[in-house]
Amino acid sequence: MTYLRVRRLAMAADLLREPDATLAAVADRVGFATPSPSVPRSRGARHRPQ
């Protein structure tokens, strides 16, 4: 299960680099049921206002 979570977080981090990406859209795309603040935090990113 850890492998899948790590892969999803890596994919989410890549998708969040897009200028128009929202946390909710990325979470949905990578398979998280709800947006999780741990997605960007796990990669050292800071919150970006929408």
C-alpha positions in Angstrom: 0.0 0.0 0.0 2.9 2.4 0.7 4.1 2.0 -2.9 0.8 3.1 -4.3 0.6 6.1 -2.0 4.1 7.2 -2.9 3.4 6.9 -6.6 0.1 8.9 -6.2 2.0 11.6 -4.3 4.7 11.8 -6.9 2.1 12.0 -9.7 0.2 14.6 -7.8 3.3 16.7 -7.2 4.0 16.7 -10.9 0.5 17.7 -11.8 0.5 20.5 -9.2 3.3 22.2 -11.1 0.8 23.2 -13.8 -0.3 26.8 -13.3 -4.0 26.1 -13.5 -4.0 22.9 -11.3 -6.2 22.8 -8.3 -5.7 20.5 -5.4 -9.2 19.1 -5.8 -8.7 18.3 -9.5 -5.3 16.7 -8.9 -6.6 14.6 -6.0 -9.4 13.3 -8.1 -7.1 12.5 -11.0 -4.6 10.5 -9.0 -7.2 8.6 -7.0 -7.4 10.4 -3.6 -11.0 10.6 -2.4 -10.5 14.1 -1.0 -7.9 16.7 -1.5 -5.1 16.1 1.0 -2.8 18.8 2.2 -0.1 16.1 2.5 0.2 16.0 -1.3 2.1 19.3 -1.8 3.6 19.2 1.7 5.2 15.8 1.1 7.2 17.4 -1.7 8.0 20.6 0.2 5.6 22.9 -1.7 3.7 25.7 -0.1 0.0 26.5 -0.4 -1.0 28.3 -3.5 -4.1 30.4 -3.4 -6.6 29.7 -6.1 
